[in-house]
Amino acid sequence: MKDAHVNTDAKVENDGVKRLPHERDEAPDAQDAKPRNVMKQAASDIERGLVDTDLHNQPGVEKTRAPGPTPATAQPQPGSKRD
């Protein structure tokens, strides 16, 4: 029996029906190639020793990263806005 060939690079055509969430996530055109500005800012904040304050008493990055020697302040990227 011959294996079926699936083109994973082809864009999904708009055929007028709404896709289910997993179909949108798994579609080749759903993968964003460039990192979002918010994620760049988060990585920069963690590297500088800032802690996520939106965890509402849940363990997070402070357990995976040793606290820095000095407190840090946020430095937003110039001209950035939330994606």
N, C-alpha and C positions, 0 to 999 in steps of 0.2 A: 504494500500500500504506500502510495506517495504522500509525503508530508505536505501539508498546505503551506503556502508562502503568504506571509502577512507583511505588508509594507508598513513599517513602523514610523517612517519619515513623512508619509503623506499627511497633509492637513485634513482635518475632518470637515466635510462639506456641510453647509447649512442646508439641511433638508426639511426645515420647517418644524421639526419636532424638538422638544426640549430634552436635553440629555440628563441622565441621572447623575448625582454627585460623583460617583465612582467613575462614570464614563467621562465626565469633564476632567477629573484628576488624572486619568490614565491616558488621555488623548495626547498625541505628540505636540499639538499646538498649545497645550496647557502649561508646558514647562517653560518658565521664564529664564532666559539665558543670563541676564545681568542681575546682580544682587540689588535688593531694594535699599534705598537710603536709610530706612529705619533700622535694617539689620546691620548696615555698616556702622551706624551710630551706636547700636547696642554692643557690637564687638569692640569698638573704640572705648566705650565706657567701661567694659569689663577689663580690658587690658590696662586701663588707668586705675583700676581698683575700686570703681564705683559698684554699689550693690543694687540689685533690683528691689525697689521698694513696693512693688505692686503684688508681692507674693502673699500678703495677708497672713503672716506668721507661718508660712510654709517653708521648709528647707529648700534651698536653691543654690545659687552660685557661690554663696559664702562658704559652703561646705567643700566645694571643689577647688577653691582658690584661697590661698592664705591671705589674710588681711595685709594690706600695704602698710608701710611705716608711717605715712602721713595721710590725713584725710584729703580727698580729692573733690573738685567741683566740676560740674558739667560744663563742657565746652561744645555747644552745638555746631555742626558743620555750617559754614556760611551758605546762605541761599537754599538750605534744605527745607523740605516740607514733607509731611507724612505721605506715604504712597497710598 
